[in-house]
Amino acid sequence: MSDCPRCHQSINSQAVTCPHCGLVLKAYGHPGIPLHRATGAEPLCNSCTYHADDTCDFPQRPHARDCTLYQDISEPIVEYNLNRNIFSRQGIKFWVRRNMTWLVLLGLVIFSLLISL
């Protein structure tokens, strides 16, 4: 459970809008897209990483009061390790599952060539 930033009532963390005051809590009506809001008079852009490194392409920049991509410049950026070993057992299983259609087609072509010989 979380609190509504406007009316401070307790609400479900997956709620798209506040049932008490109607404030939109999630972007585009999707519970998985958080909507960050400025709390004071200062816009979000002044404390955003994307504004600081000039990679933001949000139309309301530099005066945005709410944003879906906001990343606080004072918080460390979490880097995910995407370098997985594809030759591990799990990597091979994932690759086979992902390319099952091509493997079946390749098997049919090889089977057809063996029959034709």
N, C-alpha and C positions, 0 to 999 in steps of 0.2 A: 504494500500500500504506500502511496505517496500523497503529497499534498498539492492542491491546485495553487499556482503562483498568484492568482488573483484573489480568490475567496478563501484560501487556506483551509478548505474542507478536505477531508480524507477521501481519496479516489483510488480506483484500481490503476495499477501501473501500466496496464495495457489499454486504458481508455483513450479514445481518439479525441473526445471533447469532454469537458467537465460537465457532469450531469446537473450541477447546481447553478453555475453561472454561464455555461455554454462556451467557455474559452477553448479555442482549438489548441490541443496539446501535442498532437502528432502531425507531421507534415503529410500533405496529400491524402489524408484519411487512412493512412497505413500505420498500424501499431508498431512497426519495426523501424520507422524513420523518425528519430527524435527531432523536435523543434526547439532550438536554443533561443532564449529570449534575453534581452538586455534588462537588467533589474533597475539600474539608476538612469541618470540623464545621459550617460555616455553610451554611444552606439557600440555594438559588438565588435565592429571592425578594428577599433583601436587596440583591442587585446587579442586579436586573432592572428594565428600563424600565417594563414594564407594572405592576409593583408600585408603583413610585415615583409614577406618574401615576394610580394607582387604577383602571386599566381591566382588570386581570386578573380573570378569572372561573374560574380553575382551582380545583377543589375542595380540593386540598391546600394552597392558599395559607394562610398565609405560611410553611409548613414544608415546602415541596416540595423533595425531594432530586433529582428528575428532572422534566424538562418538555420539551414539544415546541415551545413558543412563546418560549422564553427569548431575551431580547435584552439583552446586557450594557449597563448604563447608562454605562459608561466609553467605549464605542465609539460613534462618530458614526453616526447613522441615515442610511442611503443612501436618497435619494429618487429615484424613477424618473420620467423625463419621459414622462407619458402623454398629453400634449397633442400629438397627431399632426395634421398637416394632412390632412384628409380629401379636400381638393380636389387633392392631388398625384396623380401617375399611379399610384403604389403604393396610395394611399388609395382611389382609385376602383376599382382592380382588386380590392382587398380587400373593398370594399363590394359590388361586383357578385358576387363569389364567395360572400359571406355571404348575400346576398339573392337568389340565383339562382332559387329556387322561386317567390318572389313575382314576379319579373320574367317568368318563363315563364307564370305564370297571367295576369298583366297583358297579355302578348302575345296569349294565347289569347282573352281578352275583347275586345281591340281587333280582332283578326282576325275574331271572330264578329260584332262590330258592323259591320265593313266588308262582310262577306258579306250581312248582313241588309238593308243599304241598297241 
